[in-house]
Amino acid sequence: MKERYKQFFEDIPNNIKKEFISYAKEIFDNFKKYYPNFDKLDFSDTKVKNKIMFQVMQTISTMGMDENNPNYKNLKKFFPKNFNKDLIGNGSGNMYDSMWWQLADKQKENIVKNIYN
């Protein structure tokens, strides 16, 4: 990891970082279950890896939306079985002041990169 980005990842409290990583890994596993040809993708290709990472980040972001939101309904099948919605959305309809949305994009990327470990 580049030194200048290392600080971004280290600023997140360890327990929250682990929780987000577990969400990302479970979402990744749910993609595998839902799409039969998922294992045939070439994960050595950077474009493929980036696209999957973006989809996982988008899914985590959607977890904080209202349950009546169409995006929430469409992606619910990929959500982790149990997740702390307070980390993703504050429950009052404004998800942008939650822990997930306070993270910089680079922090989110570093969390989601762990799906490939």
C-alpha positions as CSV (number, residue, x, y, z in Angstrom):
1,M,0.0,0.0,0.0
2,K,1.4,3.4,-0.9
3,E,2.6,5.3,2.2
4,R,0.5,8.4,1.6
5,Y,-2.7,6.3,1.7
6,K,-1.7,4.2,4.7
7,Q,-3.0,6.9,7.0
8,F,-6.5,6.7,5.5
9,F,-6.9,3.1,6.4
10,E,-5.3,3.4,9.9
11,D,-7.7,6.2,10.9
12,I,-10.7,3.9,11.0
13,P,-11.3,2.3,14.4
14,N,-10.2,-1.4,14.2
15,N,-13.5,-2.9,15.2
16,I,-15.4,-0.9,12.6
17,K,-12.8,-1.7,10.0
18,K,-13.2,-5.4,10.7
19,E,-17.0,-5.1,10.5
20,F,-16.9,-3.3,7.1
21,I,-14.4,-5.9,5.8
22,S,-16.7,-8.8,6.9
23,Y,-19.7,-7.1,5.1
24,A,-17.6,-6.7,2.0
25,K,-16.5,-10.3,2.0
26,E,-20.1,-11.6,2.6
27,I,-21.4,-9.4,-0.2
28,F,-18.6,-10.8,-2.5
29,D,-19.6,-14.4,-1.5
30,N,-23.3,-13.6,-2.2
31,F,-22.3,-12.4,-5.7
32,K,-20.6,-15.8,-6.2
33,K,-23.7,-17.6,-5.1
34,Y,-26.1,-15.6,-7.3
35,Y,-24.0,-15.5,-10.5
36,P,-23.0,-19.0,-11.6
37,N,-20.2,-17.8,-13.9
38,F,-18.7,-15.5,-11.3
39,D,-15.8,-17.8,-10.6
40,K,-14.9,-17.8,-14.3
41,L,-14.0,-14.0,-14.2
42,D,-10.4,-13.1,-14.6
43,F,-9.5,-11.5,-11.3
44,S,-6.0,-10.8,-12.4
45,D,-7.5,-8.2,-14.8
46,T,-7.5,-4.8,-13.0
47,K,-10.7,-3.7,-14.8
48,V,-12.6,-6.7,-13.6
49,K,-11.3,-6.2,-10.0
50,N,-12.2,-2.5,-10.0
51,K,-15.7,-3.2,-11.3
52,I,-16.3,-5.9,-8.6
53,M,-15.0,-3.5,-6.0
54,F,-17.3,-0.7,-7.2
55,Q,-20.3,-3.1,-7.0
56,V,-19.4,-4.1,-3.5
57,M,-19.0,-0.5,-2.4
58,Q,-22.3,0.4,-4.1
59,T,-24.0,-2.5,-2.3
60,I,-22.7,-1.4,1.1
61,S,-23.8,2.1,0.4
62,T,-27.3,0.9,-0.5
63,M,-27.6,-1.0,2.8
64,G,-28.2,2.4,4.5
65,M,-31.1,3.4,2.3
66,D,-34.7,3.2,3.3
67,E,-36.2,-0.3,2.8
68,N,-38.8,1.1,0.4
69,N,-36.1,2.4,-1.9
70,P,-36.1,0.5,-5.3
71,N,-32.3,0.2,-5.2
72,Y,-32.5,-1.3,-1.7
73,K,-35.0,-3.8,-2.9
74,N,-32.9,-4.8,-5.9
75,L,-29.7,-5.3,-4.0
76,K,-31.1,-6.8,-0.8
77,K,-30.3,-10.3,-2.0
78,F,-26.6,-9.5,-1.7
79,F,-26.7,-7.9,1.8
80,P,-25.0,-9.7,4.7
81,K,-27.4,-11.7,6.8
82,N,-26.9,-9.5,9.9
83,F,-25.5,-6.0,9.6
84,N,-25.4,-2.9,11.8
85,K,-27.5,-0.5,9.8
86,D,-26.4,2.4,12.1
87,L,-22.9,2.1,10.6
88,I,-24.3,2.5,7.1
89,G,-27.3,4.8,7.7
90,N,-28.5,6.6,10.8
91,G,-32.1,5.4,10.5
92,S,-33.6,8.8,10.1
93,G,-33.5,8.8,6.3
94,N,-30.2,10.7,6.1
95,M,-27.5,8.1,5.5
96,Y,-24.9,10.6,4.6
97,D,-24.0,11.3,8.3
98,S,-23.3,7.6,9.0
99,M,-19.9,6.1,9.6
100,W,-19.7,4.6,6.1
101,W,-20.4,7.9,4.4
102,Q,-17.9,9.8,6.6
103,L,-15.1,7.7,5.1
104,A,-13.0,9.0,2.2
105,D,-13.3,7.1,-1.1
106,K,-9.7,5.8,-0.6
107,Q,-10.7,4.4,2.8
108,K,-13.7,2.6,1.3
109,E,-11.5,1.2,-1.5
110,N,-8.9,-0.1,1.0
111,I,-11.7,-1.8,3.0
112,V,-13.2,-3.5,-0.1
113,K,-9.8,-4.6,-1.4
114,N,-9.8,-7.1,1.4
115,I,-12.3,-9.2,-0.5
116,Y,-9.4,-10.5,-2.6
117,N,-7.4,-11.7,0.4
